[in-house]
Amino acid sequence: MHSEELLEVLEGKKRLSSSINFNELPKLSTEENGPDFSGKLTINKRPKGFGVTVLRDEKGLHSDKNFTVFPIDAISLSSVEGIIVPDVKIDLTTDHPYFNFHAGLGTNKKLKNSNKTLITIPFSFLQKNANCVHNGIMLAVYDGKTVLNTALQISSETCAYYKFDYIALHETRLQKNDVKNLIPGNKILAETKTTPINALYSAYDIETKVFADSENFIPENVSLYGLIDKNIHYSSSCQTRKGPYPLCSQMLLPSYSLAKSLAGTLGIALVENNYGNVSRIPVSTVVKECKGKKWQDVSVEDLSDMATGNFINPIFDLDEGGLKQIGFIFDKLTDAEKINLACSAYPRKSKPGTRFVYHTSDTYILGKALNEFLVAKTGIEDYYTELLIPFFQNLGMSYAVETPLKTEGEIEQPYTGWGMYLLQDDLAKLSKFIHKQKYDKSEKFVFLKQVFKKPNNALVAIPDANIFYNNGFWLRKYNKGTFGCKEDTWVPFMSGFGGITLAFLPNDMTYYYFSDGYTFAWDSAVFAANEIKPFCKIN
């Protein structure tokens, strides 16, 4: 759809007949900010028209009925200095049968040759009780009083098993409030500073594609990738099937199993910073559901190491892909259901702390153990809300990390092993913090520091790939001599389902990519980073 036709659709002069080319959007507006306002955007939940094209559906999840009703009926928001700030950015409590909803920080810009403005809001459909994110853009024309229609289009996702293109037009009205006391919101749009990844290729004469633009990746499966060099954040654009995502800094990124490090490992470290050792206590003393002989000698650290000794098949990913884990992740919605299955699913097969077998349910038990430990010792009921969120806020991270998935019912237990959300700039904040810990001499964050300072404690995870696991982090071991180094080189990294990697390199760079084509390939990026800043100077 061309820009002129889109405006006619938004102003009710023409019917929606095709998808939106995001390349056309810059042609519509200027850089001049639209007027400040505050109000409620009321959306008719029944679309005037919609279209869905299913591109992939591995689990048979799709139903057109899920698109006949919008997940929400209103967004309270304000526009301040050209920035649209929704009051509620992530809503995990919608009454929709399949999707929850996210609305990020958007823009309000003057249209060319018009007194009207174009409102652009990034939004996402979020799979309920799972971590799939389908990212889109919401568009409306504001005439100074109200809006008539909202066009919504989804053309990308980070979701390996369910992909679709979606476009819809909804009748919409804006009911304005008094603007006298408007306070500018968190202007992440202005704070996020990135350098195009192509500048890195040019600056260091990198001749072939070595990042998530390499031949290992199918481009449409890649949401975002980048290399962070201290204060310089080299980044790709956020590509979609309909052109570049207009507000890349606001594209919502799912954590999947990055949360095992971000919530699990950091959760333990924060508890131990303030309330004494928790990693070595027996799980059975704090989680009553994990009872019997098979849990008596399992520690909280064993949970973080995925080394409880309780499993069915030690071959990598067979237990995780089995019916018990699938039921635990997708079907058990209350804390009672999840914790009872997590504690009872597997028989004792080996001594705790000696053999790595990947179970997402282990990290759920870890989160439960942290909460029970804190309740007994301090009265704190939720480690995520009362320890992690203030920590993330102190790092300057975004609103996205503050709303993780939790169980339904009376006990709202954070999933811990998955179910967090991030924005691009959060990756830079995390990179700075984690690299700093490698040099910090204090007694803070000891559990995290052990990942970097004691790599030889890691357990073998994927022998053929020289990959190990310790304290909620993966580690890739490069044998001595690989980079001309006298000793083995270890690269700790976080990994997420479908093709997500966040790797912390020895030269204080961080390489990351978010994709969903089941591609885990980043050796070429590591070798390129070593060419830019040799690892051996660190080792």
Secondary structure by P-SEA (a helix, b strand, c coil): ccaaaaaaaaaccccccccccccccccccccccccccccccccccccccbbbbbccccccccccccccccccccccccccccbbbbccccccccccccccccccccbbbbcccccbbbbbbbbbbcccccbbbbbbbbbbbbccccccbbbbbbcccccccccbbbbbccccccccccccccccccccccccccccaaaaaaaacccccccccccccccccccccccccccbbbbccccccccccccccccccccccccccccaaaaaaaaaaccccccccccccccccccccccccccaaaaaacccccccccccccccccaaaaaaccccccaaaaaaaaacccccccccccbbbbbaaaaaaaaaaaaaaaaacccccccccccaaaaaaaacccccccccccccccccccccccbbbbcaaaaaaaaaaaaaaaccccccaaaaaaacccccccccccccccbbbcccbbbbbbcccccccccbbbbbbcccccbbbbbbccccbbbbbbbcccccccaaaaaaaaaaccccccc
